Amino acid sequence: MSFYSPLLNALNKSVRVSGKKIIRDFGEIEKLQSSVKETTKFVSFVKSNLNKDITEVLKKLRPELTVESKNDNIKDCWILQILDSTTNFSRGIDNFFISISLKENGNIKICALYNPIKDENLCFQNGSGGYKNDCRIRVSETKRLNNSISSFYGTKTQIDANIILGEIRQIMKKNNIETRESGSIMHEISLIACGKTDCLFFTELDEDINNQISLILAETGGIFNQLELKKKKIFMASNKYIGKIIKEMIENNYEHQ
């Protein structure tokens, strides 16, 4: 049983209705993968329609708030990211989320994620915990490295930081730690929040996304760390046990280089 507010409950129901409209479009994209047809225009059309639908929903829920894709200077607004991985969607890969957050007084108070293909609905509210399809979720209790799974997410613009992510991945392999990479930051953080993976490394992101991740981790018992490696910022989300061990291992490795 969930204990989030009526506002978040209404948001979840409305986004579920709007989000399911792209299921058929996703099926069409899967069929196009074996053809020579370009999907860019079609995906842009799908995103535009979904953006319009969800924006109307958000304006009905809180008419006084604007709807932004990202804006660090606005203290009170909805933050809407239609697809956190357009690339995955456009290639018929179902690792992506519709992401909506409520920002009040400069802080993220609510974060809702929805994957219509998998019908996965994750929601997080300040002080109320994290839920997946109305069931409470927590980060893993994994304590041993040989039982852990780490994942990675890098953006195209952070070239030097991506190189460091590659180096960290090699360190993991040398220590027989399993690694994953899906191409969707919200998919990766959802796996951490649900206890399916134990540690996530990612490059610097938009401040609002970092704040969303901080809320998700705070409500599911995870930790958020920042590492300074070769004068580049690398961020880490993890459970409290594996995160501490891996952070020390990574920093020791770079100290001896």
Phi, psi and omega per residue, in radians:
M1 nan 2.355 -3.120
S2 -1.644 2.773 -3.085
F3 -2.276 0.503 3.139
Y4 -1.499 2.990 -2.968
S5 -1.274 2.822 3.066
P6 -0.997 -0.594 3.118
L7 -1.099 -0.821 -3.139
L8 -1.186 -0.644 3.102
N9 -1.085 -0.774 3.107
A10 -1.146 -0.681 3.116
L11 -1.079 -0.814 -3.128
N12 -1.042 -0.792 -3.119
K13 -1.125 -0.735 -3.102
S14 -1.200 -0.748 -3.136
V15 -1.165 -0.604 3.103
R16 -1.068 -0.748 3.130
V17 -1.138 -0.809 -3.136
S18 -1.177 -0.761 -3.071
G19 -1.102 -0.618 -3.091
K20 -1.158 -0.246 3.123
K21 -1.156 -0.354 -3.107
I22 -1.638 0.020 3.133
I23 -1.062 -0.809 3.125
R24 -1.116 -0.688 3.121
D25 -1.096 -0.683 3.119
F26 -1.115 -0.680 3.089
G27 -1.090 -0.671 3.106
E28 -1.148 -0.687 3.130
I29 -1.131 -0.701 3.100
E30 -1.018 -0.685 3.135
K31 -1.188 -0.571 -3.092
L32 -1.284 -0.273 -3.092
Q33 -1.082 -0.475 -3.118
S34 -1.653 0.121 3.135
S35 -1.983 3.123 -3.135
V36 -1.663 0.043 -3.091
K37 -1.262 2.475 3.110
E38 -1.460 2.398 -3.083
T39 -1.755 -0.101 -3.008
T40 -0.996 -0.873 -3.110
K41 -1.129 -0.693 -3.131
F42 -1.121 -0.787 3.131
V43 -1.101 -0.712 3.110
S44 -1.077 -0.697 3.107
F45 -1.127 -0.776 3.138
V46 -1.074 -0.800 -3.130
K47 -1.119 -0.712 -3.133
S48 -1.087 -0.777 3.134
N49 -1.150 -0.738 3.141
L50 -1.171 -0.683 3.100
N51 -1.047 -0.739 3.129
K52 -1.105 -0.794 -3.123
D53 -1.079 -0.853 -3.063
I54 -1.247 -0.626 3.089
T55 -1.042 -0.722 3.095
E56 -1.091 -0.682 3.106
V57 -1.096 -0.823 -3.102
L58 -1.125 -0.648 3.135
K59 -1.206 -0.496 3.080
K60 -1.300 -0.632 -3.115
L61 -1.245 -0.736 3.108
R62 -2.438 1.440 -3.046
P63 -1.007 -0.453 -3.062
E64 -1.381 -0.173 -3.079
L65 -1.749 2.517 3.016
T66 -1.449 2.840 3.097
V67 -1.983 2.076 -3.062
E68 -2.088 2.670 2.999
S69 -1.425 -0.671 2.978
K70 -2.981 2.385 3.116
N71 -2.898 1.787 -3.082
D72 -1.229 -0.315 -3.040
N73 -1.537 -0.215 3.129
I74 -1.654 2.150 -3.058
K75 -1.427 -0.486 -3.094
D76 -2.265 1.971 -3.131
C77 -2.993 2.925 2.897
W78 -1.561 2.458 3.034
I79 -1.986 2.045 -3.054
L80 -2.059 2.144 3.020
Q81 -2.100 1.898 -3.013
I82 -1.065 -0.904 3.084
L83 -2.359 2.074 -3.104
D84 -1.326 -0.188 2.996
S85 -2.470 1.558 3.092
T86 -1.082 -0.615 -3.137
T87 -1.049 -0.834 3.125
N88 -1.048 -0.813 -3.135
F89 -1.056 -0.779 -3.075
S90 -1.200 -0.307 3.108
R91 -1.830 0.173 3.120
G92 1.283 0.438 3.098
I93 -1.747 2.198 -2.976
D94 -1.534 0.345 3.059
N95 -1.617 1.526 3.084
F96 -2.847 2.823 3.113
F97 -2.404 2.575 2.821
I98 -1.457 2.195 -3.040
S99 -2.086 2.230 3.123
I100 -2.313 2.304 3.101
S101 -2.312 2.590 3.050
L102 -1.816 2.121 -3.140
K103 -1.911 2.129 3.133
E104 -2.301 2.319 -3.105
N105 0.929 0.584 3.085
G106 1.441 0.008 -3.110
N107 -2.051 2.532 3.077
I108 -1.368 2.052 -3.108
K109 -1.746 -0.551 -3.108
I110 -2.393 2.449 3.042
C111 -2.398 2.180 3.122
A112 -2.158 2.284 3.127
L113 -2.102 2.400 3.119
Y114 -2.449 2.237 3.018
N115 -1.952 1.834 -3.066
P116 -1.197 -0.458 -3.118
I117 -1.210 -0.746 3.127
K118 -1.632 -0.111 -3.041
D119 0.933 0.811 3.097
E120 -1.787 2.150 3.138
N121 -2.121 1.951 3.116
L122 -1.969 2.355 3.126
C123 -2.430 2.548 -3.066
F124 -2.426 2.295 3.129
Q125 -2.344 2.406 -3.095
N126 -0.916 2.025 3.105
G127 1.493 -0.010 -3.082
S128 -2.020 -0.045 3.117
G129 1.553 -3.030 3.141
G130 -2.099 2.536 -3.093
Y131 -2.405 2.543 2.995
K132 -2.149 2.060 -3.084
N133 0.825 0.803 3.068
D134 1.293 0.079 3.081
C135 -1.848 2.362 -3.108
R136 -1.105 2.425 3.114
I137 -2.172 2.665 3.105
R138 -2.512 2.730 3.048
V139 -1.158 2.900 -3.070
S140 -1.235 2.873 3.038
E141 -1.872 0.282 -3.136
T142 -1.026 2.319 -3.098
K143 -2.078 -0.333 -3.066
R144 -1.836 2.346 -3.098
L145 -1.049 -0.669 -3.090
N146 -1.238 -0.158 3.064
N147 -1.836 0.013 -3.005
S148 -1.656 2.822 3.047
I149 -2.262 2.262 3.101
S150 -2.009 2.625 3.141
S151 -2.296 2.942 -3.034
F152 -2.418 2.581 3.041
Y153 -2.574 2.160 3.113
G154 -2.269 2.574 3.095
T155 -1.666 2.710 -3.083
K156 -1.106 -0.494 -3.061
T157 -1.395 -0.342 -3.083
Q158 -1.670 1.193 -3.010
I159 -1.100 -0.898 -3.118
D160 -1.107 -0.692 3.125
A161 -1.165 -0.610 3.103
N162 -1.128 -0.600 3.079
I163 -1.090 -0.721 3.113
I164 -1.141 -0.685 3.080
L165 -1.022 -0.691 3.098
G166 -1.110 -0.681 3.111
E167 -1.152 -0.724 3.112
I168 -1.092 -0.695 3.136
R169 -1.089 -0.675 3.096
Q170 -1.141 -0.657 3.082
I171 -1.086 -0.715 3.114
M172 -1.068 -0.794 -3.113
K173 -1.094 -0.688 3.121
K174 -1.115 -0.460 3.137
N175 -1.755 0.266 3.079
N176 1.012 0.672 3.077
I177 -1.744 2.213 -3.125
E178 -1.222 2.477 -3.134
T179 -2.251 2.747 3.139
R180 -2.470 2.799 3.014
E181 -2.720 2.150 -3.038
S182 -1.916 -0.317 -3.107
G183 1.537 0.080 3.132
S184 -2.289 2.052 -3.103
I185 -1.146 -0.670 -3.127
M186 -1.278 -0.553 3.037
H187 -1.118 -0.766 -3.133
E188 -1.117 -0.764 -3.115
I189 -1.247 -0.491 3.080
S190 -1.167 -0.613 3.103
L191 -1.168 -0.655 3.061
I192 -1.113 -0.843 -3.086
A193 -1.101 -0.547 -3.130
C194 -1.564 -0.013 3.118
G195 1.366 0.287 -3.117
K196 -1.509 -0.493 2.975
T197 -2.223 2.963 -2.964
D198 -2.047 -0.361 -3.084
C199 -2.675 2.411 3.130
L200 -2.291 2.214 3.036
F201 -1.839 2.361 3.100
F202 -2.608 2.749 -3.131
T203 -1.440 3.035 -3.079
E204 -1.086 2.308 -3.108
L205 -2.095 3.111 3.029
D206 -0.980 2.495 -3.079
E207 -1.008 -0.681 -3.136
D208 -1.137 -0.640 3.105
I209 -1.168 -0.723 3.075
N210 -1.041 -0.682 3.131
N211 -1.204 -0.604 3.053
Q212 -1.102 -0.793 3.132
I213 -1.087 -0.709 3.114
S214 -1.050 -0.737 3.120
L215 -1.127 -0.784 -3.133
I216 -1.040 -0.780 -3.136
L217 -1.193 -0.727 -3.131
A218 -1.075 -0.634 -3.081
E219 -1.493 -0.132 -3.141
T220 -2.126 0.126 3.052
G221 1.511 0.275 -3.140
G222 -1.597 3.096 3.103
I223 -2.225 2.659 -3.086
F224 -2.141 2.049 -3.128
N225 -2.114 2.732 3.041
Q226 -2.167 2.262 3.109
L227 -1.941 2.472 3.072
E228 -1.867 1.790 -3.086
L229 -2.146 2.104 -3.105
K230 0.931 0.716 3.118
K231 1.126 0.347 3.091
K232 -2.085 2.516 3.125
K233 -1.500 2.208 3.015
I234 -2.129 2.277 -3.086
F235 -1.804 2.637 -3.071
M236 -2.421 2.247 3.025
A237 -2.004 2.377 -3.038
S238 -2.866 3.049 2.917
N239 -1.385 2.949 -2.990
K240 -1.272 -0.336 -3.097
Y241 -1.567 -1.015 -3.091
I242 -1.120 -0.672 -3.132
G243 -1.004 -0.774 -3.127
K244 -1.133 -0.752 -3.120
I245 -1.147 -0.827 -3.087
I246 -1.202 -0.657 3.118
K247 -1.034 -0.818 3.129
E248 -1.126 -0.709 -3.138
M249 -1.099 -0.779 -3.134
I250 -1.145 -0.837 -3.110
E251 -1.119 -0.679 3.092
N252 -1.113 -0.684 3.139
N253 -1.097 -0.738 -3.109
Y254 -1.312 -0.501 3.100
E255 -1.139 -0.524 -3.081
H256 -1.647 0.123 3.115
Q257 -1.457 nan nan
